[in-house]
């Protein structure tokens, strides 16, 4: 049950686009279409941004998009805004019958 | 509005037990799987356990298997996490989270999070 691999930090300027990668294995990301992304501001509970690789729940801006290729999932945030500064976590179901989170990526805007 | 309210956290000595509860409202509780996810101070998210609708399918992280037990009471719209043989590394904020659908596996995506309850394991 090793954690999914995310970059520790990424940064971008307002208006730019950034992409956060999330690398797993053929037992999790590569096998299932069950990747989700969560945003967490300091001192707050996480919030769902993307589920099932690329679906957005209602109320989530279309500036957030997700994709997957082989064992790697990606979250792209376009038109960066100051309020996007937060920690981002990917998550995938794994064939061990567990959920696995990435280590988290700190986004600085 | 979906609400998940955790309770039962606190300071406990190593080797002792604690029971967390999650009270749900704002949705048809019977139809959804529920997860427990924890976050150690300054660290990332760590899945603990999941329970599908009717309690028919349950899963645990290896780190808690044999020590923690998840259960649900659909009549009371609540989920519980019985934590035994607690260790220092169990110190964390424990979140209750609602899944997308009925199965903690196939509908596993966490759609709503509670605010968490803090567990500190220390002598």
Interface residues (C-beta under 8 A of the other chain):
Chain A: X1 X3 X34 X36 X38 X40 X45 X46 X47 X48 X51 X52 X57 X87 X89 X91 X93 X97 X98 X99 X100 X101 X102 X103 X104
Chain B: X35 X37 X44 X45 X46 X47 X50 X59 X60 X61 X62 X95 X100 X105 X106 X108 X109 X110 X111 X112 X113 X114 X115 X116
